[in-house]
Every structure is written in structure tokens, then in C-alpha cells.
Amino acid sequence: MIKCLECINWKQVAVFAGGVLFGTAGVKVLGSQDAKKVYVNCVAAGLRAKEYVMTTASAIQENADDILAEAKEINARRAEESFCTDEAAEDAESAAKEDRA
């Protein structure tokens, strides 16, 4: 009989027994009203966090679109001013060359 007990892996038996014990206790805890309240509150907090993150992300995206539009407008004005300045400089140079001739 002692030889039979030696071939049993007690570590595996202990892990199995612990799993059964905590598994049955866990099912009882999960089924209680208090546990349901905790889960409902956690899910509600998660949904609030998701809503806050989505609101913040959409606000950032809207601001980024406004900033991009303003930056494009500024670049277009600068390009137009640069083009006008270049034309004026060319006209002044051609007028100076005509005066010399």
C-alpha cells in the first residue's frame, strides 16, 4: 500500500483539489447579489470611461481639422503674396533695364 502512495504525484492532486475547491466557491460567489452589483458597477465605470475617451478623441480630431484648414489657408496666402512680390520684382527689373537702354 505504501508503494502505491509513493507513485501518486501529490503536487498534481493538490492543484486539482484546490481548483475544485476554489471553482465551487467561485461559482457561489459569482452567483451572489453582491457580486452582481460589483460587476454592474465595474461595467458602468467602463462604459463611462469609454464615452469620455470617445468625446475627448472627437474633440481633438475636430480641433486638428480646424488647425489643418487654417494652416493650409496661411500657406496659400503666403504663396500668393510671394508670387505677387516676385512679379513686382521682375517688373521693376525690366523697367530698370528699359531705362538704361
Disulfide bonds with the S-S distance in Angstrom:
none
